[in-house]
Amino acid sequence: MGPKIPRRIFLKGLGVALLVTSCSPEIATLPFQPPTPTPTPLPTPTPTPLPSADAVSQTYLSAWARGDYGTMYSLLTPESQLRLNFTQFQSVYTDALTQATVKQVATQPQSLLHTGDQASVTFRSVWQTHLFGNLSADNSMRLKFSQGRWGVEWQPTLVLPQLGEGVSLVFLSEQPARGNIYDKNFHALATQGQMVTVGVIPQFLKDEQKVINYLSTLTKVPPDKIKVQIDAARPDWFVPVGEITFEASLENDNMLVNLAGVDRRAHEVRTYNDGETGAHIIGYMGKIPAEEKQEYLAQGYQGDELVGLAGIERWAERDLAGQRGGRLVTLSSSRQVLSEIATLRARAGSSVYLTVDTPFQATVEQLLGTRLGAVVVMDPNSGALYALASYPRFKPAVFTTGFDVDAWAKLYSSEKRPLLNRATQGLYPPASVFKVVTISAALEALGLQPDMMFVCTGKWDGLGKQFEKKCWLQGGHGRINLVDGLTQSCDVVFYELGLALHRQDPQLLPNWARAFGLGVPTDLLGLTEGAGVVPDEAWKQANLSQPLFDGDAVNTAIGQGYMLATPLQIARLLAAVGNGGRLLRPRVIDKIVAVDGSEQPFEPEVAGTLPLSPESLDLIRRSLEAVVSGARGTARSAFNNITYTVAGKTGTAESGQEKPHAWFAGYTPADEPRVAIAVILEHAGEGSKEAAPLFRRVVEAFFEWEAKQI
């Protein structure tokens, strides 16, 4: 409580107050005004927080790892999409990854920072490459919130930090020397050599017609064609006319030097030293096929190289081509190196050594001559191929020079298909050679005895009178047992076997055919091959939308109908019979030798075993020997007075033309075979009359060649 005021002082103060009031001329009466209320402040609006940019950045990086450029582009800001279209956007990525030989991209987001409608993400990218191993880079991504969504503000640095506007990633390639291909005796079949392009520079020509005539004689290019090329060129251009060997350039040096306007330019080229010999084995080189270009670019190729397109050249492309090297750099628009990302030294290609011998290969080709067909000569104990002859042939050099356009066009358009290796890719009905499989299935799966008797009248109506079939021997074989049925190739015996096997189990004979290596590739080491056809229920439904009938099985039993096999498959089948039942993996590659001298040898491989008991195998072997030497053997006349033993089987396959295909396949010596051979002659006639004599000549050539190897 405050201090008390004295009464005297209080009254005195009150009187003063009244006095002041009474002296006022007018007393104003003020109206009553209620107190003004204090306004209630309105709530301050709180901004709605923007969604996180995390989902967009992660989706973008995940899409990159998948190569989903469409999704990536859709996540760019509208402004970025205005600056470059999708094609441009995609090409920046794909071009860079191709130059770096990238096979896989991995990305990992690391941190995210928001600042209003801006965001930044740091991430790491790892490029798994074919040539440079793993290339990693720490990077950052800017994002902007616009038009209701987050978008990536795209810059070239998103691909790689070292990139930018006008900066590109480039692989400066160093191409190594290609390895050689040798035969088993170290004879070079394919090597790196030099060719010389002969041409003219029009502005320096003094006697144009003289030059044209001379170059036409030298290069075999028609004069009028040379004239057209010159007229179409600018005066200072080098106009290539044709290619000649380095030796030819030296021989004609004096004349070429003294012809004003003539110029020569040497370059490396693949050279083939033996013309057509072994062409289907060696193969050929050519420009990278358009459909395979991306695959080659990813491996460090520039896209304009010649690569193996067939034969050993294709199979061993990676070994022969060596390790491409060079520098992965960034270049400015003026082609100046700005930074070096990675470096790799080139390594020369390895050389490939084959199992074939060139002189023997040439001999087999000469024996085949100009007859359409093929010959396979195989070691029955190792699977090594001594020779593979196919006709028609070609010259591999046609593809590497690139100037003989007419010759190149003829090869591709010829109805005789000279580029087809008939030995490994040609598909033919195996005809009676297949009876080896049929009798094997009958002995093992049906339990038939070798002395089981059949009657052949030259006709067979086991499928009904309306489906009567004939034996190749019109008069019939009479009473004949199972094993003699193989020796004399009696069709009636095998009609019966085919029907019995089919009715026991429709899958029986097809399964046995595959167990003997038919209907599937032999897994040949070194060359492309055909798989052939073994018709069964599944195959016929898939290809013809029909069930497998009894008649199909009967046709298959004699190697006709839909059954198809390659000469290589037939040679391997007979080799397996001869070597005791081992189904070998054929190979034409002996070893691959690197530039440092290290070797990768290829040893014999057993791919399977014939499902035959020793007793059944012995019966079949004796029957096949009797085909050649027995009193009623189908090939007896072709082997009169031979000094060695042979076991084999003739075959005459329907071809759809007047003359059938002729087969003979077998091995020799019959007791301990050292060589297995298959011969097919297209549209030639009967196997015993056409193929068997050629088989004999090939065997004789083999023994002569073998004697020289010791």
Secondary structure, DSSP 8 states (H G I E B T S, - for coil): ------HHHHHHHHHHHHHHHHT-S---------------------------SHHHHHHHHHHHHHT-HHHHHHTB-HHHHHHS-HHHHHHHHHHHHHHTTEEEEEEEEEEEEEETTEEEEEEEEEEEESSS-EEEEEEEEEEEEETTEEEEE--GGGT-TT--TT-EEEEEEE------EE-TT--EEEEEEEEEEEEE-GGG-SSHHHHHHHHHHHH---HHHHHHHHHHS-TTS-EEEEEEEHHHHHHTHHHHHHSTTEEEEEEEEEEETTTTTTHHHH-EEEE--GGGHHHHHHTT--S-SEEEEEHHHHHTHHHHH-B-EEEEEEE-TT--EEEEEEEE--B---EEEES--HHHHHHHHHHHTTSSEEEEEE-TTT-BEEEEEEES---THHHHH---HHHHHHHHH-TT-TTS-TTTT--B--GGGGHHHHHHHHHHTS---TT-EEEE-SEE-TT-GGG-EE-SSTT--EEEEHHHHHHTT-HHHHHHHHHHHHHH-TTHHHHHHHHTT-SS----BSS-----B---HHHHHHHHS----HHHHHHHHTT-TT-BB-HHHHHHHHHHHHTTSEEE--BSEEEEE-TTS-EEE----EEEE----HHHHHHHHHHHHHHHHSTT-TTGGGGTT-SS--EEEEEEE--SSSS-EEEEEEEESSSS-SEEEEEEETT---IIIIIHHHHHHHHHHHHHHHHHH-
